[in-house]
Amino acid sequence: MVGTIGGELAGIDENDAIDIEEDFDDDEEATPEKPSQKSKGWFSAFKSLVGNKQLTAHDIEPVMEKMKETLTSKNVASEPAEKICESVGAKLEGKVISSFSRIATIVTEAMRESLVQLLTPKRRVDILRDIKQAKSEKRPYVVVFCGVNGVGKSTNLAKITFWLNENNNRVLIAAGDTFRAGAVEQLRTHTRHLNALHSNSVQLYEQGYGKDPASLAAAAIEIAREREIDVVLVDTAGRMQDNEPLMRALSKLIRTNNPDLVLFVGEALVGNEAVDQLVKFNQALADHSDRDAIPRLIDGIVLTKFDTIDDKVGAAVSMTYITGQPIVFVGTGQTYADLKSLNVNAVVNSLLK
């Protein structure tokens, strides 16, 4: 694995991309009532729009309903699904389209444009650049990981540590999950494995269980400053978004330590449940912030278990659209090198399948 993921992360795999025009070539024997055998899946609904008359909103509406239903089934939330359909409908209305391949091109491009807009966050997170900035200020770059139980926070923290090591950054992991039995031991194991790959690149700061996570994180940051360690990654206990004591503790940790980045770790497998968790995490952080201060909310998203969802990639669209925050990392497998960035083209291709 060493030497495989240096620099900017690669986008999620596009090897499964489908060529719409190739898959849905026009067939002389095909009719709207009897589509070509090559017409697969929901996309064949667009066959009904092929003809020699100008398309009206009335003609397009049934197909848009089918499209919205399909997007929703792939975990795109209702509002962004509606916006994608509006974008596609606007491109088709008023046109005369005599071939299916022409429709395929228009729909694919309209979806791509719409998704690029939806998946472009309000702010861009460039971690490698920001680490260099922090180094110039002679301080460590600090990232806090939060999320519900069982989504893979510690595992993906270890993947991100490996990527940072690949880019010649030394990392201190702060074992801030002082609640879950085995959490500290899990990080010890990761630290040992990571140091076997990049010698002396990772240190673990721990105080055992039952300690105050905010104080632990503050101590870890100070030690990293003294040792001139580049990055501090703070693990936190998994918590449900409606667990008030734990949400208050997380808000205190963030308020006390003012990290450079707060990452919400969500599971792609649960679809729009992850969107709901993220929204409620943000709300809880706002509710428990100092009354007179601007609340510090989630800065970015880590989407885990992306390799388990087949074409149900809609949670990625929904999370970025609803929060305006970027998906910074995508976890795609079981090894330290299984970390990617979000690739809009791959999302488009999955939604078109």
HUTAKA-V635356 format. One line per field, one symbol per residue. psi: psi as a letter, one per 30 degrees, with the letter a starting at -180 (. if undefined). burial: # if it has 16 or more other ideal C-beta (glycine too) atoms within 10 Angstrom, else .. Layout:
psi->???
burial->???
This chain:
psi->fkgfhlakkllkkgfgkkjeeefhkkkefklefillffjlafffffeffkaglkkleeefeeeeeeeeeeeefggkleeeeeeeeeeeeefekfljjfkeeeeeeeeeeeeeeeeeeegjlfkkjjeeeeeeeeefghllkkkkklllkgfheeefeeeeeeeeefghkkkkkjifigekkfeeeeeeeeeeeeffejkhfklkklgalgljeeeeeeeeeeeeeeghkekkjjklkkkkfgjeeeeeeeeeeeeefilekjkkjljfegbfeeeeeeeeeeeeeeeglkeflkkjakflkjjlhffggcgigfeeeeeeeefgkljekjkgaflffikllkjeeeeeeeff.
burial->....#...#..#.....#.##.##.#...#....##..#..#########....#....#..##.###.###.####..##.###.###.##....#..#.###.###.###.##..##.#...#.#...#.......##########..#################.###########...##.##..##..#..##..#######.....##.##..##.##....###########.#.#..##.#######.#.##############.#####..##.##..##.....#############.#.#############.########...#####.###.########
